[in-house]
Structure formats: structure tokens, C-alpha cells
């Protein structure tokens, strides 16, 4: 699993996650990768967009967003998926795996992602 963010002013670092994500793990990723970069990539009045994945909508994470004064864009259930990061993941996937390229190790795959 990979986590990253971007805004009009730039992008965050890329975070590779081992195993399955839970609400606590998601919050830790945000603490490390989102809070410091938010103002830099979005200006002083930025809004964070995420979908309705269970770990995103966990009560503990919604409370954390409020405590950090992070504005989260409301995302209605069963709405069309207009999440820009998913489009970016599709572009990255097509580029990294072009012409059916395969990787023997997870580290080779990570390196190819970071070089793209």
C-alpha cells in the first residue's frame, strides 16, 4: 500500500505501508506525512480530501482531524469517485508497469515507483 498527497503547491513524500491499514496506522501516516506538508502544498486555507474508506471515517480519526484543525472535504456515500489521487495512482501504475513489466522484489517495485 502507498500513501501520498498533492496540492496546487506541490506534493508530499511517498509513504509505503507494510500490511493492512487500520485507523491507528492511518492516523500515524497522516501525523508524519500530512500535517507538516499541508500548509506548504495547499496554502494557509487548505482542505484535505479523502474517500469514505472505513479507516478514513473512523471516529477517532475524525476527532483527530478536528483537534488538528484540518478541514476535511465532505464525501457523500455512493458518490461518483472523483478523487484526484486515484487518477494519479492509475497514471503511475500504467507508467511503472508499462509493457507488462514485472518486478522480482518489493524493493525493485518501490524503486520503480520512486523513480517515476
C-alpha positions in Angstrom: 0.0 0.0 0.0 1.2 3.5 -0.8 0.1 6.8 0.7 0.8 10.3 -0.8 -0.8 13.6 -1.2 -0.6 16.6 -3.5 -2.0 20.1 -3.8 -1.6 23.1 -6.0 1.7 23.9 -4.4 3.4 20.5 -4.5 3.3 17.0 -3.2 4.1 15.1 -0.1 6.7 12.4 0.3 5.6 8.9 -0.6 4.8 6.5 2.2 5.0 2.7 1.7 2.9 0.8 4.2 3.5 -2.9 5.1 0.5 -5.0 5.8 -3.1 -3.9 6.2 -4.0 -0.4 7.3 -6.1 0.3 10.3 -7.4 3.5 11.8 -4.5 4.0 14.1 -2.0 3.3 11.4 -3.7 5.7 9.1 -3.6 8.5 11.7 0.2 7.8 12.2 0.8 8.2 8.5 -1.1 11.5 8.5 0.8 12.7 11.5 4.1 12.1 9.7 3.3 12.9 6.1 0.3 15.3 6.0 0.4 17.8 8.9 3.8 19.3 8.1 3.2 19.4 4.3 -0.4 20.7 4.3 0.4 24.4 4.6 3.2 24.1 2.1 1.2 22.4 -0.6 -2.2 24.0 0.0 -1.5 27.4 1.4 -3.0 28.6 4.7 -6.6 27.5 4.0 -6.3 24.0 2.6 -8.9 21.2 2.6 -8.0 17.6 2.8 -9.8 15.2 0.5 -10.3 11.5 1.2 -12.9 8.9 0.3 -15.2 7.0 2.7 -12.9 4.1 3.4 -13.5 2.7 6.9 -10.1 3.8 8.2 -10.6 7.3 6.9 -14.0 7.6 8.6 -13.2 6.1 11.9 -14.5 8.3 14.8 -11.0 8.5 16.3 -9.6 9.9 13.1 -12.4 12.3 12.5 -11.8 13.6 16.0 -8.1 13.9 15.3 -8.8 16.0 12.2 -10.8 18.4 14.4 -8.1 18.5 17.0 -5.5 19.4 14.4 -7.8 21.9 12.8 -7.7 20.1 9.4 -10.6 20.8 7.2 -11.8 17.6 5.5 -13.9 17.8 2.4 -17.3 16.1 2.9 -17.5 13.0 0.8 -21.1 11.7 0.2 -21.7 7.9 0.3 -22.2 6.2 -3.0 -21.0 9.3 -4.9 -19.1 9.0 -8.2 -15.4 8.6 -7.5 -13.9 11.9 -8.4 -10.9 11.5 -6.1 -7.9 13.0 -8.0 -5.3 10.9 -6.2 -6.9 7.7 -7.6 -6.4 9.1 -11.1 -2.8 9.8 -10.2 -2.4 6.2 -9.0 -3.7 5.0 -12.3 -1.2 7.1 -14.3 1.6 5.9 -12.0 0.5 2.2 -12.3 0.4 2.4 -16.1 3.9 4.1 -16.2 5.6 1.7 -13.8 4.0 -1.5 -15.2 4.3 -0.4 -18.9 4.6 -3.2 -21.4 3.8 -5.8 -18.8 6.9 -5.1 -16.7 7.2 -7.4 -13.7 9.3 -7.0 -10.5 11.0 -9.8 -8.6 11.1 -8.0 -5.3 9.1 -5.4 -3.4 12.2 -3.2 -3.2 12.5 -3.2 -7.0 8.9 -2.2 -7.3 9.3 0.6 -4.7 12.4 1.9 -6.6 10.5 2.0 -9.9 7.6 3.9 -8.2 10.0 6.5 -6.7 11.8 7.0 -10.0 8.6 7.7 -11.8 
